[in-house]
Amino acid sequence: MTTAIEYAPPVERFAFDYGQTYDSYLITEADREYFWSSERRGVIGFSRRGYQVHAMGGLLTAEDHREELLREFLAFTSENRLTATFYNIPRADLQLFRQYGFQTSKLGEEPIVRLDRTCWQGSSYRWVRRQESYCSRQGVIAEEITPVAKDPVFRGKIVPELEDLNREHLANTLHGRELHFFQGKFKPLQLGRRRLFVARQGERIVAFVVCNPGLGGDFWAIETYRRRNDAPRGVVPFLMMKVMRQLKEEGVAYCSLSLIPFVRCWPPIDREGAILPSVCGFWWRWMNWLFNVRGIYHYKSRFRPHYREMFMATHPKITCRSLISTAILWRLFEFNPLQLTRQIRGSTARGQALSEPSQRPSRVIRDLRPVTITSSAAPK
């Protein structure tokens, strides 16, 4: 009988080799549980809240074992009378989930830069090139840092500086911390195979970016980015561009900018219930003050990515109760009212006009091409 077990090192190898979304590597977070399939050929990472099971990262296994992994996981949740919800399911996987009785609904879109097709030339990339140019004139340089925990320089000098920068950045956000479950916690001494890039101005680190891996290294997702309050304008897009240029030189095919929640989710497109699309549509119009999804879209659209539709799949069906459980798990409503007031005043003063998404994206990507796995993913 397959069971949920505690964290084991092989989980990281499955996330690296078979992860296909930005959140796949998040199953290595310490607060996850794991379900292993027969012969431990596949794994699903999840968190529980009461009788609700929240799974992220998808089906981490070889293509020919995915259906068996899902079937056995569903048997596990049904036996224990649990409601199972998967997040960030690409359209290519919908048929499999629907085949096993999951109700699906669009959750948002994942912007992916096709590095093999992008050279950042032309007027549509003028904004990102301008950020690069300005930061370069300010003496900002970008570099990758190899996070070696035993290195005394990294542990004694770089880590404290990064942790201070991270605290400074989060202190100015509405929630004052990383949002639970859907975002990774920045732990520079426990990055695993994540990649760390920093922007320096002189000897001082003024911004950093953390990338999550997938598809055996042919896919990287910019999942965490932080900057100092007094960093030069445009330092984060400057650093993100440097990361993508380096990945392109390495022959990497895809760079994800991580999920944009709720974008183009209304009206329902799959005729499987209107609960989640209604919530997404309402949030997009009226709840931007709590989680700035429109600002996220505006910023990430500047990189001219391709867009991949992402879905939520719930067995047996999506209900108000399951959505409330998601919000509580996310800790979305635990925020600082004073910081909210400051943000509203600041946004009003700036009067920034945000980009509005078209009815359909001009660039679409439906699936990521398979990659040959050279490492052995089977745990020992």
Secondary structure, 3 states (H helix, E strand, C coil): CCCEECCCCHHHHHHHHHCCCCCHHHHHCCCCEEEECHHHCCEEEEEEECCEEEEEEEEECCHHHHHHHHHHHHHHHHHCCCEEEEEEEEHHHHHHHHHCCCEEEEEEEEEEEEHHHCCCCCHHHHHHHHHHHHHHHCCEEEEEECCCCCCHHHHHHHHHHHHHHHHHHHHCCCCCCCCCCCCCCCCCCCCCCCEEEEEEECCEEEEEEEEEEEHHHCEEEEEEEEECCCCCCCHHHHHHHHHHHHHHHCCCCEEECCCEECCCCCCCCCCCCCHHHHHHHHHHHHCCCCCCHHHHHHHHHCCCCEEEEEEEEEECCCCHHHHHHHHHHHCCCCCCHHHHHHHHHHHHHHCCCCCCCCCCCCCECCCCCCCCCCCCCCCC
